[in-house]
Amino acid sequence: MRFGYVLMLAFLLQVAYVVLDDFAISRVRERMRFGEKIRELRKKKSLSQESLAKLVGITAPYLSKVENHRLDFGEHPAEKLIHKLASVLDADETELLLLAEKVPPNIRQRLFERPEIFSQIAELDDEELDLLILHILDRPKQV
């Protein structure tokens, strides 16, 4: 019977699929950490910690703590800084928010609109969730 729920919930996870592009889906089990991603993006843009820190309005030591997962008050910076980092680094803001374990606004909105559906999704085990994702990926995209 749970697979019936999987099919019923497929339409909602279509929203998640749009947000969780191929990168996120392929990295469900081997996810890059937020700080590692920031470091990778910074180096790709040939920016020093000092120059990136200045561009987003923080100190280089703070950026170093972000990249090395050594923040004093939590694992990830505030959403406001994540938005700035995404903008300066030309990065996918949704991807950075998810890596920072923050709920992007479009997903948060759907969650509050349909909490019962997300509760059902949360109860799926990994195998059922993988089946649901495969079902979504196999569906023709609606225009």
VMD Tcl script that draws the C-alpha trace (Angstrom):
set ca {
  {0.00 0.00 0.00}
  {2.84 2.40 0.65}
  {3.77 2.30 -3.03}
  {0.28 3.67 -3.72}
  {1.25 6.65 -1.59}
  {4.43 6.93 -3.60}
  {2.49 7.32 -6.83}
  {0.03 9.69 -5.21}
  {2.88 11.88 -3.98}
  {4.74 11.92 -7.29}
  {3.24 15.19 -8.41}
  {4.50 16.97 -5.31}
  {7.99 15.64 -5.66}
  {8.00 17.03 -9.19}
  {8.45 20.38 -7.45}
  {11.33 18.94 -5.46}
  {12.89 17.52 -8.63}
  {12.89 20.93 -10.27}
  {14.65 22.30 -7.21}
  {16.91 19.32 -6.61}
  {18.51 19.19 -10.03}
  {20.69 16.35 -11.26}
  {23.48 17.45 -8.93}
  {21.41 17.12 -5.80}
  {19.79 13.84 -6.80}
  {23.12 12.22 -7.66}
  {24.59 13.32 -4.35}
  {21.80 12.21 -2.02}
  {24.10 9.76 -0.24}
  {27.51 11.36 -0.86}
  {26.69 15.00 -0.32}
  {29.41 17.63 -0.45}
  {29.57 19.73 2.68}
  {28.60 23.40 2.48}
  {32.05 24.78 3.30}
  {33.71 22.51 0.74}
  {31.33 23.78 -1.93}
  {32.05 27.41 -1.04}
  {35.79 26.75 -1.22}
  {35.39 24.99 -4.59}
  {33.32 27.85 -6.02}
  {35.72 30.48 -4.65}
  {38.73 28.77 -6.20}
  {36.90 28.31 -9.50}
  {36.44 32.11 -9.60}
  {40.13 32.57 -8.62}
  {39.19 34.53 -5.52}
  {41.18 34.61 -2.31}
  {39.39 34.27 1.00}
  {40.14 37.93 1.65}
  {38.63 39.12 -1.63}
  {35.50 36.97 -1.35}
  {35.02 37.99 2.27}
  {35.19 41.65 1.29}
  {32.69 41.15 -1.55}
  {30.08 39.58 0.77}
  {30.75 41.82 3.79}
  {32.42 39.43 6.23}
  {35.96 38.91 7.50}
  {38.44 36.45 5.99}
  {38.75 34.55 9.31}
  {34.96 34.09 9.36}
  {35.00 32.80 5.76}
  {37.78 30.41 6.73}
  {35.58 29.10 9.55}
  {32.70 28.64 7.09}
  {34.88 26.74 4.63}
  {36.37 24.56 7.37}
  {33.11 23.88 9.25}
  {34.32 25.61 12.39}
  {31.66 28.20 13.12}
  {31.30 28.99 16.81}
  {27.50 29.10 16.85}
  {26.42 26.41 14.41}
  {27.38 24.45 11.34}
  {26.21 26.92 8.69}
  {25.97 30.68 8.20}
  {22.73 32.64 8.04}
  {20.56 32.56 4.92}
  {21.36 36.20 4.17}
  {25.06 35.36 3.79}
  {24.23 32.29 1.71}
  {22.25 34.52 -0.68}
  {25.23 36.88 -0.99}
  {27.67 34.01 -1.55}
  {25.45 32.51 -4.25}
  {25.24 35.85 -6.01}
  {28.96 36.66 -5.90}
  {30.02 33.11 -6.79}
  {27.40 32.73 -9.55}
  {26.18 29.63 -7.73}
  {22.82 27.92 -7.51}
  {21.26 29.49 -4.43}
  {18.93 26.55 -3.87}
  {21.85 24.12 -3.93}
  {23.76 26.18 -1.36}
  {20.73 26.48 0.89}
  {20.19 22.73 0.77}
  {23.86 22.03 1.49}
  {23.52 24.36 4.48}
  {20.49 22.34 5.60}
  {18.16 25.30 5.10}
  {14.79 25.02 3.40}
  {14.60 27.14 0.23}
  {11.60 29.51 0.13}
  {9.78 27.71 -2.70}
  {9.95 24.37 -0.86}
  {9.02 26.02 2.45}
  {5.93 27.53 0.79}
  {4.81 24.16 -0.60}
  {5.46 22.54 2.77}
  {3.10 24.94 4.50}
  {0.53 24.59 1.72}
  {0.53 20.77 1.87}
  {1.99 19.61 5.22}
  {0.16 16.27 5.10}
  {1.91 15.33 1.84}
  {5.34 16.19 3.19}
  {4.57 14.13 6.29}
  {3.91 11.14 4.03}
  {7.12 11.75 2.10}
  {9.10 11.94 5.34}
  {7.84 8.47 6.30}
  {9.17 6.83 3.12}
  {12.30 4.73 3.49}
  {15.22 5.24 1.10}
  {14.08 2.52 -1.30}
  {10.57 3.95 -1.58}
  {11.93 7.46 -2.00}
  {14.29 6.26 -4.75}
  {11.32 4.64 -6.52}
  {9.39 7.86 -6.28}
  {12.26 9.86 -7.70}
  {12.67 7.38 -10.55}
  {8.95 7.67 -11.27}
  {9.25 11.46 -11.41}
  {12.31 11.34 -13.64}
  {10.55 8.99 -16.06}
  {7.52 11.24 -16.43}
  {7.33 13.57 -19.41}
  {7.84 17.16 -18.30}
  {4.74 19.32 -18.42}
  {4.95 22.64 -20.20}
}
mol new
graphics top color blue
foreach p $ca { graphics top sphere $p radius 0.5 }
foreach p [lrange $ca 0 end-1] q [lrange $ca 1 end] { graphics top cylinder $p $q radius 0.2 }
display resetview
